[in-house]
């Protein structure tokens, strides 16, 4: 007699085979490694994939049924994720901000009308979202942002500059944080909005990275218009919206990607006749341990995030995931030797992407501070401007 979990797995397997089997086929050990969209600008393959999954709710199994999901608890949703992992999955990074960050954030903070308006197009990939959080002078100290939102009747006018906004050049919408009241303490004067990107007053400039990508962007806002109906949460409550989004982001970035498997790395060593090299075997062993530690560390954090209770565990997961990514990329380059430096392709791109993992979604230093204070109970950092009105803080 099959268990309920076995019955779900069989049902998911059959449904996915019907909707994906002909177009994608089973995952193979020699499929290219693509992590966080590095080296890829393909949008249509990912959009077609999400359309194929849309009717079943497979791409968003923890979302409520009324918003196109399956309403599954995290443990059961993991069964869906596992079955999806049997198939070749196109690069979904352009859609990841919407699916894994904005979607859960809207479910936690947006109105029912807003969810009905935005979530269906996030789920199918028809609308791509970006984050408009960090600024040139407000990165790790995100609450120090200076982009200003000024009320103008039923609209807001937003002026300022954002940076490191992944895929903003493709995005229809941006999840925006702006300062709506500079006379209160900095965390209390921030409001969250959904900003249409294709409007006058929004200029996006891609930034070229050392791995060859131009997926990060500067975004300049000059009296860009946001209807008050696109405000997410109460006026001045944007910091809580930001914390929800960032907690989900840490879990996503720690995951790496489906191509980041030990089997793929071991196959690379065998194909280059390096599997018997003691130094390579030592590096492979250390990488295997890093992968397992990251997986085990992430299980609790991911379950809490998918259940709508993301917390400090996500910071530990992010740190472990970053260390794993770096070890993985360095081991690949050790195997390739001079070839890894002289050639182009997935492995050099992965290696050149790895350093950015210590910055994306909050720096390693910020994650260690969160773990130290909220998990280990260590004394907090000195924060002299926490209770000072923002317009009184020297800048």
C-alpha positions, 0 to 999 in steps of 0.5 A: 500500500503506497504512502500518501507521499508515494502517491503524491510523487507518482501523481506528480511524475505522471503529470510532469511527464505529460506536460514536460516529457516531450519538450525537455526530456530527462536530466542528464549528467552532462547537461551544462552547469548554469547557476543564477543565469551566468552566461545566459540571456535566454528568456523564452525557454524559461517562459515556455517552461513556466507556461507548461507548469502553470495549469498544475501549479507545479512551479509554485507548490506552496502558493495557495490554490486560489493563486495558482499554487497547490497549497502544499506544506514545505515537506510535500512541496519538496516532493514536487521539487524533487520530481521536477529535478528529473527533467531538464530545466531551462535557465529560470534566473530571470524569473526567480525574483518574481517566483521565489522573492516577490511572490511570497512577499506579496502573499505576506503583505499585499492586498487580495486585489494586488495578489490577484492582479500580479501573481498570475503573471509572475507564475507564468513568467509573463511578467518579470520582476526585479528588486529596487533595493540597494543604492550606491550609498545604501547597500549593507546599510539598506535602511539608509536608502535616500530614494524619495517617494513624495505623495501627490494626490492618489499617486507617488513621485519617486526620485533616486538611484538604485544599483545591483538590480538583477535583470532590471533591463528585462523587467516589467515591474520592480519591487521598490523601497523608497523613503516616504518620511525622512523625519522619523527614524530610518527604518520607520520612514520607508514604504514599499511599492510596485513600480512599472519599469516601462514608463518615463522617468525610469532609466536602466543601464546594465553593468558589465561583470567580470564573467561577461554578463550584464545582468546587474543594472543601475536604475535612475528614477526621476519623478517616476509615477506610482499609483497609491494602489500599487503601494505594498503594505502601509505607508512607512511599513516598507522595512517589514516588506524588505525583511520578508523579501530578503529572507526568501532571497538568502534561501534562493541564493544558497541553493546554487542550482540543479546543475551544481551536483557532485556527480557533474564535478566527478565526471569532469575529473574523469573526463580529464584523467584527473580522478586519480590525482591525490590533490584532485581527490582531496579537493573533490572530497572537500567539495562533497562535504561542503555540498552536504553541509550546505544541503543539511544546513538549508533544509530547516531554513528552506522549510521555514521560508516556504512555510512563510516563516523565514528567519535568521536560519536563512543567513546560515544557509546563505553562508554555507551556500556561498562557501559551497559555491566557491569550493565547487568552482575552485575544484573545477578550475583545479581539475581543468588547470591551465585550460580553465584560464585559457578557455571559455565556457561554463566552468570559467564562467562559474569560477568568475561568478563565484566571488559575487555570491559573497555580496548578493543578497547581503554580504557575508559580513551581514549574514554573520552579524545576523547569525551572531546576534539572532542565533548565538545571542552575541551582543549587538553591533553599536548602532548609533543612528537607530533611533535618530530621525533620518534627516538628522543623520550626517551624510 
